[in-house]
Amino acid sequence: MNFRIVIPARYGSTRLPGKPLRLIAGRPMIEHVHARATEAGALEVVVATDDERVAAACRAFGADVALTDPGHPSGTDRLAEVARTRAWADDAIVVNVQGDEPLMPPGNVRQVALLLAAAPNAALATLATAITSDQELADPNVVKVVADLQGRALYFSRAPIPWQRDAALSAASGAERHAGARRHVGIYAYRVTALRRLAALAPTALEQAERLEQLRALEHGFGIQVALAGLTPGPGVDTEADLIEVERLLGASAR
């Protein structure tokens, strides 16, 4: 099954300036992300960046790079520009692999592309993992997702969903309180036609309230197919502490 990968890599970051170029085990983070994405078996892997410093670093390790408009408000807009300038077909499948996910398993990248290919009525596909603690369920930095019986997303939220009312009001165990809850994994597959439509739409009320771009798709009626990830991804990188932890995990996996 043919698909393409775009890795949005914005230089500016409030919490971690120059994030794509921060070193992990002696190599820029974006190089680790690119290496994992390349293992997924895509037709093309493109790094989409707004900064020549990131572009130069990527060219140095042999990546295909697209310099995109620095005014883009989101990675989706960056993907849409790449799809447009490279004239990818409307029915082509593009996977967005975040530039700060150096521990994303290549199998999950391929899984999300296959998931969308197998769901002809969906515009997007994404993955989730089981939530395993009350702390994770309550954490607003952990995005939760609920889906219908056919695996179509109903809602994404930073709030604890689903809310196990009876368990919450009783002395039920933690496992009962977070039973059935799923953590959204921030990887998406798009059909190019849906990607272009989505990028052309203005932010919506729910999207702005939750600060979750995928709610724009739901509010406009885009179908999003969700499945449990075949492998649990390692942590992404947002802070200095995350960098240290990812480097530790990469060192442990190399031993």
Contacts in CASP RR format, 6 or more apart in sequence:
PFRMAT RR
TARGET T0000
AUTHOR 0000-0000-0000
METHOD contacts of the structure
MODEL  1
MNFRIVIPARYGSTRLPGKPLRLIAGRPMIEHVHARATEAGALEVVVATD
DERVAAACRAFGADVALTDPGHPSGTDRLAEVARTRAWADDAIVVNVQGD
EPLMPPGNVRQVALLLAAAPNAALATLATAITSDQELADPNVVKVVADLQ
GRALYFSRAPIPWQRDAALSAASGAERHAGARRHVGIYAYRVTALRRLAA
LAPTALEQAERLEQLRALEHGFGIQVALAGLTPGPGVDTEADLIEVERLL
GASAR
1 93 0 8 1.000
1 113 0 8 1.000
1 114 0 8 1.000
1 117 0 8 1.000
2 43 0 8 1.000
2 92 0 8 1.000
2 93 0 8 1.000
3 42 0 8 1.000
3 43 0 8 1.000
3 92 0 8 1.000
3 93 0 8 1.000
3 94 0 8 1.000
3 95 0 8 1.000
3 110 0 8 1.000
3 113 0 8 1.000
3 117 0 8 1.000
3 189 0 8 1.000
4 42 0 8 1.000
4 43 0 8 1.000
4 44 0 8 1.000
4 45 0 8 1.000
4 46 0 8 1.000
4 88 0 8 1.000
4 92 0 8 1.000
4 93 0 8 1.000
4 94 0 8 1.000
4 95 0 8 1.000
5 37 0 8 1.000
5 40 0 8 1.000
5 42 0 8 1.000
5 44 0 8 1.000
5 45 0 8 1.000
5 46 0 8 1.000
5 94 0 8 1.000
5 95 0 8 1.000
5 97 0 8 1.000
5 109 0 8 1.000
6 46 0 8 1.000
6 47 0 8 1.000
6 48 0 8 1.000
6 66 0 8 1.000
6 78 0 8 1.000
6 79 0 8 1.000
6 82 0 8 1.000
6 83 0 8 1.000
6 94 0 8 1.000
6 95 0 8 1.000
6 96 0 8 1.000
6 97 0 8 1.000
7 30 0 8 1.000
7 33 0 8 1.000
7 34 0 8 1.000
7 37 0 8 1.000
7 45 0 8 1.000
7 46 0 8 1.000
7 47 0 8 1.000
7 48 0 8 1.000
7 96 0 8 1.000
7 97 0 8 1.000
7 98 0 8 1.000
7 99 0 8 1.000
8 48 0 8 1.000
8 49 0 8 1.000
8 75 0 8 1.000
8 78 0 8 1.000
8 79 0 8 1.000
8 96 0 8 1.000
8 98 0 8 1.000
8 99 0 8 1.000
9 20 0 8 1.000
9 30 0 8 1.000
9 33 0 8 1.000
9 47 0 8 1.000
9 48 0 8 1.000
9 49 0 8 1.000
9 54 0 8 1.000
9 58 0 8 1.000
9 99 0 8 1.000
10 19 0 8 1.000
10 20 0 8 1.000
10 49 0 8 1.000
10 50 0 8 1.000
10 51 0 8 1.000
10 75 0 8 1.000
10 78 0 8 1.000
11 17 0 8 1.000
11 18 0 8 1.000
11 19 0 8 1.000
11 20 0 8 1.000
11 21 0 8 1.000
11 49 0 8 1.000
11 50 0 8 1.000
11 51 0 8 1.000
11 53 0 8 1.000
11 54 0 8 1.000
12 18 0 8 1.000
12 19 0 8 1.000
12 51 0 8 1.000
13 19 0 8 1.000
15 238 0 8 1.000
15 239 0 8 1.000
16 22 0 8 1.000
16 237 0 8 1.000
16 238 0 8 1.000
16 239 0 8 1.000
16 240 0 8 1.000
16 243 0 8 1.000
19 29 0 8 1.000
19 100 0 8 1.000
19 237 0 8 1.000
20 28 0 8 1.000
20 29 0 8 1.000
20 30 0 8 1.000
20 49 0 8 1.000
20 54 0 8 1.000
20 57 0 8 1.000
20 99 0 8 1.000
20 100 0 8 1.000
21 28 0 8 1.000
21 29 0 8 1.000
21 30 0 8 1.000
21 53 0 8 1.000
21 54 0 8 1.000
21 57 0 8 1.000
22 28 0 8 1.000
22 29 0 8 1.000
22 237 0 8 1.000
22 243 0 8 1.000
23 29 0 8 1.000
24 32 0 8 1.000
24 102 0 8 1.000
24 237 0 8 1.000
24 243 0 8 1.000
24 246 0 8 1.000
24 247 0 8 1.000
24 250 0 8 1.000
25 32 0 8 1.000
25 247 0 8 1.000
25 250 0 8 1.000
25 251 0 8 1.000
27 61 0 8 1.000
28 57 0 8 1.000
29 99 0 8 1.000
29 100 0 8 1.000
29 102 0 8 1.000
29 237 0 8 1.000
29 243 0 8 1.000
30 47 0 8 1.000
30 54 0 8 1.000
30 57 0 8 1.000
30 58 0 8 1.000
30 63 0 8 1.000
30 99 0 8 1.000
31 57 0 8 1.000
31 58 0 8 1.000
31 61 0 8 1.000
31 63 0 8 1.000
32 102 0 8 1.000
32 250 0 8 1.000
33 97 0 8 1.000
33 98 0 8 1.000
33 99 0 8 1.000
33 100 0 8 1.000
33 101 0 8 1.000
33 102 0 8 1.000
33 104 0 8 1.000
34 45 0 8 1.000
34 47 0 8 1.000
34 58 0 8 1.000
34 61 0 8 1.000
34 63 0 8 1.000
36 97 0 8 1.000
36 102 0 8 1.000
36 103 0 8 1.000
36 104 0 8 1.000
36 105 0 8 1.000
36 106 0 8 1.000
36 109 0 8 1.000
37 45 0 8 1.000
37 97 0 8 1.000
37 104 0 8 1.000
37 106 0 8 1.000
37 109 0 8 1.000
38 45 0 8 1.000
38 106 0 8 1.000
39 106 0 8 1.000
39 107 0 8 1.000
40 95 0 8 1.000
40 106 0 8 1.000
40 107 0 8 1.000
40 109 0 8 1.000
40 110 0 8 1.000
40 113 0 8 1.000
41 106 0 8 1.000
41 110 0 8 1.000
42 95 0 8 1.000
42 109 0 8 1.000
42 113 0 8 1.000
44 64 0 8 1.000
45 63 0 8 1.000
45 64 0 8 1.000
46 63 0 8 1.000
46 64 0 8 1.000
46 65 0 8 1.000
46 66 0 8 1.000
46 82 0 8 1.000
46 86 0 8 1.000
47 54 0 8 1.000
47 55 0 8 1.000
47 58 0 8 1.000
47 63 0 8 1.000
47 64 0 8 1.000
47 65 0 8 1.000
47 66 0 8 1.000
48 65 0 8 1.000
48 66 0 8 1.000
48 68 0 8 1.000
48 75 0 8 1.000
48 78 0 8 1.000
48 79 0 8 1.000
48 81 0 8 1.000
48 82 0 8 1.000
49 55 0 8 1.000
49 58 0 8 1.000
49 65 0 8 1.000
49 66 0 8 1.000
49 67 0 8 1.000
49 68 0 8 1.000
50 67 0 8 1.000
50 68 0 8 1.000
50 69 0 8 1.000
50 70 0 8 1.000
50 71 0 8 1.000
50 72 0 8 1.000
50 78 0 8 1.000
51 70 0 8 1.000
52 67 0 8 1.000
55 65 0 8 1.000
55 67 0 8 1.000
58 65 0 8 1.000
59 65 0 8 1.000
66 81 0 8 1.000
66 82 0 8 1.000
66 85 0 8 1.000
66 86 0 8 1.000
68 78 0 8 1.000
68 81 0 8 1.000
68 82 0 8 1.000
69 77 0 8 1.000
69 78 0 8 1.000
69 81 0 8 1.000
72 78 0 8 1.000
72 81 0 8 1.000
74 213 0 8 1.000
75 96 0 8 1.000
76 96 0 8 1.000
76 195 0 8 1.000
76 198 0 8 1.000
76 199 0 8 1.000
76 213 0 8 1.000
77 199 0 8 1.000
79 94 0 8 1.000
79 96 0 8 1.000
79 190 0 8 1.000
79 195 0 8 1.000
79 199 0 8 1.000
80 195 0 8 1.000
80 196 0 8 1.000
80 198 0 8 1.000
80 199 0 8 1.000
80 200 0 8 1.000
83 92 0 8 1.000
83 94 0 8 1.000
83 192 0 8 1.000
83 195 0 8 1.000
83 196 0 8 1.000
84 196 0 8 1.000
88 94 0 8 1.000
88 192 0 8 1.000
89 192 0 8 1.000
90 191 0 8 1.000
90 192 0 8 1.000
90 193 0 8 1.000
90 196 0 8 1.000
91 191 0 8 1.000
91 192 0 8 1.000
91 193 0 8 1.000
92 191 0 8 1.000
92 192 0 8 1.000
93 113 0 8 1.000
93 116 0 8 1.000
93 117 0 8 1.000
93 189 0 8 1.000
93 190 0 8 1.000
93 191 0 8 1.000
93 192 0 8 1.000
94 189 0 8 1.000
94 190 0 8 1.000
94 192 0 8 1.000
94 195 0 8 1.000
95 109 0 8 1.000
95 112 0 8 1.000
95 113 0 8 1.000
95 187 0 8 1.000
95 188 0 8 1.000
95 189 0 8 1.000
95 190 0 8 1.000
96 187 0 8 1.000
96 188 0 8 1.000
96 189 0 8 1.000
96 190 0 8 1.000
97 104 0 8 1.000
97 109 0 8 1.000
97 187 0 8 1.000
98 104 0 8 1.000
98 186 0 8 1.000
98 187 0 8 1.000
98 236 0 8 1.000
100 236 0 8 1.000
100 237 0 8 1.000
100 238 0 8 1.000
101 186 0 8 1.000
101 187 0 8 1.000
101 233 0 8 1.000
101 236 0 8 1.000
101 237 0 8 1.000
102 236 0 8 1.000
102 237 0 8 1.000
102 246 0 8 1.000
102 250 0 8 1.000
103 233 0 8 1.000
103 234 0 8 1.000
103 235 0 8 1.000
103 236 0 8 1.000
103 246 0 8 1.000
103 249 0 8 1.000
103 250 0 8 1.000
104 187 0 8 1.000
104 233 0 8 1.000
104 234 0 8 1.000
105 229 0 8 1.000
105 230 0 8 1.000
105 231 0 8 1.000
105 233 0 8 1.000
107 230 0 8 1.000
107 231 0 8 1.000
108 127 0 8 1.000
108 185 0 8 1.000
108 187 0 8 1.000
108 229 0 8 1.000
108 230 0 8 1.000
108 231 0 8 1.000
108 233 0 8 1.000
109 187 0 8 1.000
111 127 0 8 1.000
111 227 0 8 1.000
111 229 0 8 1.000
111 230 0 8 1.000
112 125 0 8 1.000
112 126 0 8 1.000
112 127 0 8 1.000
112 187 0 8 1.000
112 188 0 8 1.000
112 189 0 8 1.000
112 227 0 8 1.000
113 125 0 8 1.000
113 189 0 8 1.000
115 125 0 8 1.000
115 127 0 8 1.000
115 189 0 8 1.000
115 225 0 8 1.000
115 227 0 8 1.000
116 122 0 8 1.000
116 124 0 8 1.000
116 125 0 8 1.000
116 189 0 8 1.000
116 190 0 8 1.000
116 191 0 8 1.000
116 225 0 8 1.000
119 125 0 8 1.000
119 225 0 8 1.000
121 223 0 8 1.000
122 152 0 8 1.000
122 223 0 8 1.000
122 224 0 8 1.000
122 225 0 8 1.000
123 190 0 8 1.000
123 191 0 8 1.000
123 194 0 8 1.000
123 198 0 8 1.000
123 217 0 8 1.000
123 222 0 8 1.000
123 223 0 8 1.000
123 224 0 8 1.000
124 188 0 8 1.000
124 189 0 8 1.000
124 190 0 8 1.000
124 191 0 8 1.000
124 194 0 8 1.000
124 214 0 8 1.000
124 217 0 8 1.000
124 222 0 8 1.000
124 223 0 8 1.000
124 224 0 8 1.000
124 225 0 8 1.000
125 188 0 8 1.000
125 189 0 8 1.000
125 224 0 8 1.000
125 225 0 8 1.000
125 226 0 8 1.000
125 227 0 8 1.000
126 145 0 8 1.000
126 153 0 8 1.000
126 184 0 8 1.000
126 185 0 8 1.000
126 186 0 8 1.000
126 187 0 8 1.000
126 188 0 8 1.000
126 189 0 8 1.000
126 214 0 8 1.000
126 224 0 8 1.000
126 225 0 8 1.000
126 226 0 8 1.000
127 184 0 8 1.000
127 185 0 8 1.000
127 186 0 8 1.000
127 187 0 8 1.000
127 226 0 8 1.000
127 227 0 8 1.000
127 228 0 8 1.000
127 229 0 8 1.000
127 230 0 8 1.000
128 145 0 8 1.000
128 147 0 8 1.000
128 182 0 8 1.000
128 183 0 8 1.000
128 184 0 8 1.000
128 185 0 8 1.000
128 226 0 8 1.000
128 227 0 8 1.000
128 228 0 8 1.000
128 229 0 8 1.000
129 182 0 8 1.000
129 183 0 8 1.000
129 185 0 8 1.000
129 228 0 8 1.000
129 229 0 8 1.000
129 232 0 8 1.000
129 233 0 8 1.000
130 180 0 8 1.000
130 181 0 8 1.000
130 182 0 8 1.000
130 183 0 8 1.000
130 228 0 8 1.000
131 137 0 8 1.000
131 142 0 8 1.000
131 144 0 8 1.000
131 178 0 8 1.000
131 180 0 8 1.000
131 181 0 8 1.000
131 182 0 8 1.000
131 183 0 8 1.000
132 178 0 8 1.000
133 174 0 8 1.000
133 178 0 8 1.000
134 174 0 8 1.000
134 177 0 8 1.000
134 178 0 8 1.000
136 142 0 8 1.000
136 178 0 8 1.000
136 183 0 8 1.000
137 144 0 8 1.000
137 160 0 8 1.000
137 177 0 8 1.000
137 178 0 8 1.000
137 181 0 8 1.000
138 160 0 8 1.000
140 158 0 8 1.000
140 159 0 8 1.000
141 158 0 8 1.000
142 158 0 8 1.000
142 183 0 8 1.000
143 156 0 8 1.000
143 157 0 8 1.000
143 158 0 8 1.000
143 183 0 8 1.000
143 184 0 8 1.000
143 186 0 8 1.000
143 212 0 8 1.000
144 156 0 8 1.000
144 157 0 8 1.000
144 158 0 8 1.000
144 159 0 8 1.000
144 160 0 8 1.000
144 161 0 8 1.000
144 181 0 8 1.000
144 182 0 8 1.000
144 183 0 8 1.000
144 184 0 8 1.000
145 153 0 8 1.000
145 155 0 8 1.000
145 156 0 8 1.000
145 182 0 8 1.000
145 183 0 8 1.000
145 184 0 8 1.000
145 226 0 8 1.000
146 153 0 8 1.000
146 154 0 8 1.000
146 155 0 8 1.000
146 161 0 8 1.000
146 162 0 8 1.000
146 182 0 8 1.000
147 153 0 8 1.000
147 154 0 8 1.000
147 182 0 8 1.000
147 226 0 8 1.000
148 154 0 8 1.000
151 225 0 8 1.000
151 226 0 8 1.000
151 227 0 8 1.000
152 223 0 8 1.000
152 224 0 8 1.000
152 225 0 8 1.000
152 226 0 8 1.000
153 214 0 8 1.000
153 218 0 8 1.000
153 223 0 8 1.000
153 224 0 8 1.000
153 225 0 8 1.000
153 226 0 8 1.000
155 161 0 8 1.000
155 215 0 8 1.000
155 218 0 8 1.000
156 184 0 8 1.000
156 210 0 8 1.000
156 212 0 8 1.000
156 214 0 8 1.000
156 215 0 8 1.000
156 218 0 8 1.000
157 210 0 8 1.000
157 212 0 8 1.000
158 210 0 8 1.000
158 211 0 8 1.000
158 212 0 8 1.000
160 178 0 8 1.000
160 181 0 8 1.000
161 181 0 8 1.000
162 180 0 8 1.000
162 181 0 8 1.000
164 172 0 8 1.000
164 176 0 8 1.000
164 177 0 8 1.000
164 178 0 8 1.000
164 179 0 8 1.000
166 172 0 8 1.000
167 174 0 8 1.000
167 176 0 8 1.000
167 177 0 8 1.000
167 179 0 8 1.000
168 177 0 8 1.000
182 226 0 8 1.000
182 228 0 8 1.000
184 214 0 8 1.000
185 229 0 8 1.000
185 233 0 8 1.000
187 233 0 8 1.000
188 214 0 8 1.000
190 198 0 8 1.000
194 217 0 8 1.000
194 222 0 8 1.000
197 222 0 8 1.000
198 216 0 8 1.000
198 217 0 8 1.000
198 220 0 8 1.000
198 222 0 8 1.000
201 216 0 8 1.000
201 220 0 8 1.000
203 213 0 8 1.000
203 216 0 8 1.000
204 215 0 8 1.000
204 216 0 8 1.000
204 219 0 8 1.000
204 220 0 8 1.000
205 219 0 8 1.000
206 212 0 8 1.000
206 215 0 8 1.000
206 216 0 8 1.000
206 218 0 8 1.000
206 219 0 8 1.000
207 213 0 8 1.000
207 214 0 8 1.000
207 215 0 8 1.000
207 216 0 8 1.000
207 219 0 8 1.000
214 224 0 8 1.000
217 223 0 8 1.000
217 224 0 8 1.000
218 224 0 8 1.000
234 246 0 8 1.000
234 249 0 8 1.000
235 242 0 8 1.000
235 245 0 8 1.000
235 246 0 8 1.000
235 249 0 8 1.000
236 242 0 8 1.000
236 246 0 8 1.000
237 243 0 8 1.000
237 246 0 8 1.000
END
